[in-house]
Amino acid sequence: MPISEQSFAPGGRSDAARLTVWTIYRHPSDYPGRWVMRGHEIFLSVGMVRSHDACFVVGSLDEIRAYVPAGDLSCRPRAGRLSSHL
């Protein structure tokens, strides 16, 4: 569920370059025993990152993969042990 860049770009500009990043978490502390996918908007021209207000919460990895938006996606491994604390 992408958010409007107008609410974050300086002066309400709608032409700010942005990138939507989706991250899948296994058993995060706010949803133990569940899989969660959260979106973040990265506004490249102003160096700003904002989380989406909503997230997807399901019981399995296969279920959460059904919510991944179609398009040019790539999978990045987690960046070490720090990620397991989220």
BADOSE-811677 format. One record per residue (C-alpha): residue number from 1; residue in three letters; chain; x, y, z. Coordinates in steps of 0.05 Angstrom, whole numbers. Example, Ala and Ser with C-alpha at 12.3 -4.5 7.8 and 13.67 -1.06 7.14 Angstrom:
2
<pt><seq>1</seq><type>ALA</type><mol>A</mol><east>246</east><north>-90</north><up>156</up></pt>
<pt><seq>2</seq><type>SER</type><mol>A</mol><east>273</east><north>-21</north><up>143</up></pt>
//
This chain:
86
<pt><seq>1</seq><type>MET</type><mol>A</mol><east>0</east><north>0</north><up>0</up></pt>
<pt><seq>2</seq><type>PRO</type><mol>A</mol><east>44</east><north>57</north><up>-25</up></pt>
<pt><seq>3</seq><type>ILE</type><mol>A</mol><east>37</east><north>125</north><up>8</up></pt>
<pt><seq>4</seq><type>SER</type><mol>A</mol><east>34</east><north>192</north><up>-26</up></pt>
<pt><seq>5</seq><type>GLU</type><mol>A</mol><east>101</east><north>225</north><up>-36</up></pt>
<pt><seq>6</seq><type>GLN</type><mol>A</mol><east>66</east><north>293</north><up>-33</up></pt>
<pt><seq>7</seq><type>SER</type><mol>A</mol><east>59</east><north>286</north><up>42</up></pt>
<pt><seq>8</seq><type>PHE</type><mol>A</mol><east>135</east><north>279</north><up>51</up></pt>
<pt><seq>9</seq><type>ALA</type><mol>A</mol><east>168</east><north>317</north><up>-5</up></pt>
<pt><seq>10</seq><type>PRO</type><mol>A</mol><east>190</east><north>388</north><up>13</up></pt>
<pt><seq>11</seq><type>GLY</type><mol>A</mol><east>136</east><north>438</north><up>-4</up></pt>
<pt><seq>12</seq><type>GLY</type><mol>A</mol><east>88</east><north>382</north><up>-23</up></pt>
<pt><seq>13</seq><type>ARG</type><mol>A</mol><east>124</east><north>372</north><up>-89</up></pt>
<pt><seq>14</seq><type>SER</type><mol>A</mol><east>100</east><north>311</north><up>-127</up></pt>
<pt><seq>15</seq><type>ASP</type><mol>A</mol><east>161</east><north>305</north><up>-172</up></pt>
<pt><seq>16</seq><type>ALA</type><mol>A</mol><east>210</east><north>280</north><up>-119</up></pt>
<pt><seq>17</seq><type>ALA</type><mol>A</mol><east>245</east><north>216</north><up>-141</up></pt>
<pt><seq>18</seq><type>ARG</type><mol>A</mol><east>227</east><north>158</north><up>-95</up></pt>
<pt><seq>19</seq><type>LEU</type><mol>A</mol><east>239</east><north>85</north><up>-86</up></pt>
<pt><seq>20</seq><type>THR</type><mol>A</mol><east>192</east><north>37</north><up>-50</up></pt>
<pt><seq>21</seq><type>VAL</type><mol>A</mol><east>228</east><north>-17</north><up>-9</up></pt>
<pt><seq>22</seq><type>TRP</type><mol>A</mol><east>190</east><north>-77</north><up>19</up></pt>
<pt><seq>23</seq><type>THR</type><mol>A</mol><east>221</east><north>-117</north><up>76</up></pt>
<pt><seq>24</seq><type>ILE</type><mol>A</mol><east>197</east><north>-184</north><up>102</up></pt>
<pt><seq>25</seq><type>TYR</type><mol>A</mol><east>208</east><north>-200</north><up>175</up></pt>
<pt><seq>26</seq><type>ARG</type><mol>A</mol><east>203</east><north>-268</north><up>209</up></pt>
<pt><seq>27</seq><type>HIS</type><mol>A</mol><east>175</east><north>-266</north><up>280</up></pt>
<pt><seq>28</seq><type>PRO</type><mol>A</mol><east>186</east><north>-192</north><up>295</up></pt>
<pt><seq>29</seq><type>SER</type><mol>A</mol><east>177</east><north>-170</north><up>367</up></pt>
<pt><seq>30</seq><type>ASP</type><mol>A</mol><east>111</east><north>-134</north><up>353</up></pt>
<pt><seq>31</seq><type>TYR</type><mol>A</mol><east>82</east><north>-197</north><up>319</up></pt>
<pt><seq>32</seq><type>PRO</type><mol>A</mol><east>114</east><north>-258</north><up>351</up></pt>
<pt><seq>33</seq><type>GLY</type><mol>A</mol><east>104</east><north>-323</north><up>312</up></pt>
<pt><seq>34</seq><type>ARG</type><mol>A</mol><east>82</east><north>-285</north><up>249</up></pt>
<pt><seq>35</seq><type>TRP</type><mol>A</mol><east>111</east><north>-262</north><up>183</up></pt>
<pt><seq>36</seq><type>VAL</type><mol>A</mol><east>107</east><north>-187</north><up>169</up></pt>
<pt><seq>37</seq><type>MET</type><mol>A</mol><east>119</east><north>-146</north><up>107</up></pt>
<pt><seq>38</seq><type>ARG</type><mol>A</mol><east>131</east><north>-71</north><up>115</up></pt>
<pt><seq>39</seq><type>GLY</type><mol>A</mol><east>140</east><north>-18</north><up>62</up></pt>
<pt><seq>40</seq><type>HIS</type><mol>A</mol><east>185</east><north>43</north><up>64</up></pt>
<pt><seq>41</seq><type>GLU</type><mol>A</mol><east>188</east><north>102</north><up>16</up></pt>
<pt><seq>42</seq><type>ILE</type><mol>A</mol><east>257</east><north>129</north><up>3</up></pt>
<pt><seq>43</seq><type>PHE</type><mol>A</mol><east>257</east><north>200</north><up>-27</up></pt>
<pt><seq>44</seq><type>LEU</type><mol>A</mol><east>322</east><north>202</north><up>-64</up></pt>
<pt><seq>45</seq><type>SER</type><mol>A</mol><east>326</east><north>276</north><up>-78</up></pt>
<pt><seq>46</seq><type>VAL</type><mol>A</mol><east>318</east><north>296</north><up>-5</up></pt>
<pt><seq>47</seq><type>GLY</type><mol>A</mol><east>349</east><north>236</north><up>30</up></pt>
<pt><seq>48</seq><type>MET</type><mol>A</mol><east>286</east><north>220</north><up>70</up></pt>
<pt><seq>49</seq><type>VAL</type><mol>A</mol><east>257</east><north>152</north><up>89</up></pt>
<pt><seq>50</seq><type>ARG</type><mol>A</mol><east>186</east><north>142</north><up>115</up></pt>
<pt><seq>51</seq><type>SER</type><mol>A</mol><east>151</east><north>78</north><up>136</up></pt>
<pt><seq>52</seq><type>HIS</type><mol>A</mol><east>83</east><north>60</north><up>109</up></pt>
<pt><seq>53</seq><type>ASP</type><mol>A</mol><east>27</east><north>65</north><up>160</up></pt>
<pt><seq>54</seq><type>ALA</type><mol>A</mol><east>3</east><north>-6</north><up>146</up></pt>
<pt><seq>55</seq><type>CYS</type><mol>A</mol><east>37</east><north>-73</north><up>142</up></pt>
<pt><seq>56</seq><type>PHE</type><mol>A</mol><east>18</east><north>-144</north><up>121</up></pt>
<pt><seq>57</seq><type>VAL</type><mol>A</mol><east>16</east><north>-197</north><up>176</up></pt>
<pt><seq>58</seq><type>VAL</type><mol>A</mol><east>7</east><north>-272</north><up>161</up></pt>
<pt><seq>59</seq><type>GLY</type><mol>A</mol><east>26</east><north>-340</north><up>187</up></pt>
<pt><seq>60</seq><type>SER</type><mol>A</mol><east>76</east><north>-366</north><up>135</up></pt>
<pt><seq>61</seq><type>LEU</type><mol>A</mol><east>129</east><north>-344</north><up>86</up></pt>
<pt><seq>62</seq><type>ASP</type><mol>A</mol><east>88</east><north>-370</north><up>28</up></pt>
<pt><seq>63</seq><type>GLU</type><mol>A</mol><east>29</east><north>-327</north><up>50</up></pt>
<pt><seq>64</seq><type>ILE</type><mol>A</mol><east>71</east><north>-264</north><up>57</up></pt>
<pt><seq>65</seq><type>ARG</type><mol>A</mol><east>102</east><north>-274</north><up>-12</up></pt>
<pt><seq>66</seq><type>ALA</type><mol>A</mol><east>32</east><north>-268</north><up>-41</up></pt>
<pt><seq>67</seq><type>TYR</type><mol>A</mol><east>32</east><north>-195</north><up>-19</up></pt>
<pt><seq>68</seq><type>VAL</type><mol>A</mol><east>98</east><north>-177</north><up>-53</up></pt>
<pt><seq>69</seq><type>PRO</type><mol>A</mol><east>81</east><north>-128</north><up>-108</up></pt>
<pt><seq>70</seq><type>ALA</type><mol>A</mol><east>96</east><north>-149</north><up>-179</up></pt>
<pt><seq>71</seq><type>GLY</type><mol>A</mol><east>153</east><north>-114</north><up>-215</up></pt>
<pt><seq>72</seq><type>ASP</type><mol>A</mol><east>227</east><north>-108</north><up>-216</up></pt>
<pt><seq>73</seq><type>LEU</type><mol>A</mol><east>245</east><north>-139</north><up>-148</up></pt>
<pt><seq>74</seq><type>SER</type><mol>A</mol><east>308</east><north>-167</north><up>-119</up></pt>
<pt><seq>75</seq><type>CYS</type><mol>A</mol><east>322</east><north>-207</north><up>-57</up></pt>
<pt><seq>76</seq><type>ARG</type><mol>A</mol><east>375</east><north>-182</north><up>-8</up></pt>
<pt><seq>77</seq><type>PRO</type><mol>A</mol><east>399</east><north>-225</north><up>50</up></pt>
<pt><seq>78</seq><type>ARG</type><mol>A</mol><east>393</east><north>-195</north><up>118</up></pt>
<pt><seq>79</seq><type>ALA</type><mol>A</mol><east>451</east><north>-155</north><up>144</up></pt>
<pt><seq>80</seq><type>GLY</type><mol>A</mol><east>474</east><north>-198</north><up>202</up></pt>
<pt><seq>81</seq><type>ARG</type><mol>A</mol><east>447</east><north>-210</north><up>272</up></pt>
<pt><seq>82</seq><type>LEU</type><mol>A</mol><east>421</east><north>-139</north><up>283</up></pt>
<pt><seq>83</seq><type>SER</type><mol>A</mol><east>361</east><north>-154</north><up>237</up></pt>
<pt><seq>84</seq><type>SER</type><mol>A</mol><east>337</east><north>-211</north><up>283</up></pt>
<pt><seq>85</seq><type>HIS</type><mol>A</mol><east>322</east><north>-160</north><up>337</up></pt>
<pt><seq>86</seq><type>LEU</type><mol>A</mol><east>270</east><north>-123</north><up>296</up></pt>
//
